Amino acid sequence: MNYYPVFLRVAGRSCLVIGGGNVGEQKVDTLLNASARVTVISPHLTPHLEALATSGQINHQRRPYGRGDLTGFFLAYAATNDESLHAQIAADASAAGVLLNVVDQPQLCDFIVPAVMERGDLVIATSTGGASPAMAGRIRRELEERFGPEYALALTLLRRVRRALAARASGSERRRIFKALVDSPLVEYLRHGQTSNVDALLATTVGDDVSLASLGIELPTRAN
């Protein structure tokens, strides 16, 4: 294994994207989705990035990259078309202690970005170690078919059950209940919108006073 798999918390942290093209745009969007504070250094921006800069959602420095620009950042992306510049950025990042991803040059990266499948709080990341992003993308699409929106619902339900039990069940009792729910047909019931079955399961596993309604969850209507 060439990389240590980890999820980073970037919320509120300063992150830098060097390059304002389509690839840089993708990196900016993913960072904003994770609530990072994003700066872009580039002489030019895509229309989407221009709109983000105009609205104040990102900080834009309209100029080429220069030495010292990495100071104070938690992580950075190099997303330009200049490989010699990327090599310089990689050297600067190493000296500054900044985590760096250089697009399409894994040998210069401190981290690589996996193909990500999201279902609410469920996040499954797939990596091929830089060997084939296309294969990672294919695996992500297969995972999207395997794990549907019912998993997001299941995690929302389990989170709310945890809150409901916080003051009335011991740690061992909570673990027993959650194991029973996870090992039950809960996900199948949610997939098929079977409200009565979910309510019966909650009543027998958690308590008579716990239901989808008491947890504030309404299942989507399923077409016949």
Secondary structure as GFF3:
##gff-version 3
##sequence-region A 1 224
A	DSSP	beta_strand	14	18	.	.	.	ID=ss1
A	DSSP	alpha_helix	22	33	.	.	.	ID=ss2
A	DSSP	beta_strand	37	41	.	.	.	ID=ss3
A	DSSP	alpha_helix	47	54	.	.	.	ID=ss4
A	DSSP	beta_strand	59	61	.	.	.	ID=ss5
A	DSSP	beta_strand	75	78	.	.	.	ID=ss6
A	DSSP	alpha_helix	83	96	.	.	.	ID=ss7
A	DSSP	beta_strand	99	102	.	.	.	ID=ss8
A	DSSP	three_ten_helix	106	108	.	.	.	ID=ss9
A	DSSP	beta_strand	115	119	.	.	.	ID=ss10
A	DSSP	beta_strand	122	126	.	.	.	ID=ss11
A	DSSP	alpha_helix	133	146	.	.	.	ID=ss12
A	DSSP	alpha_helix	150	165	.	.	.	ID=ss13
A	DSSP	alpha_helix	171	183	.	.	.	ID=ss14
A	DSSP	alpha_helix	186	191	.	.	.	ID=ss15
A	DSSP	alpha_helix	195	205	.	.	.	ID=ss16
###
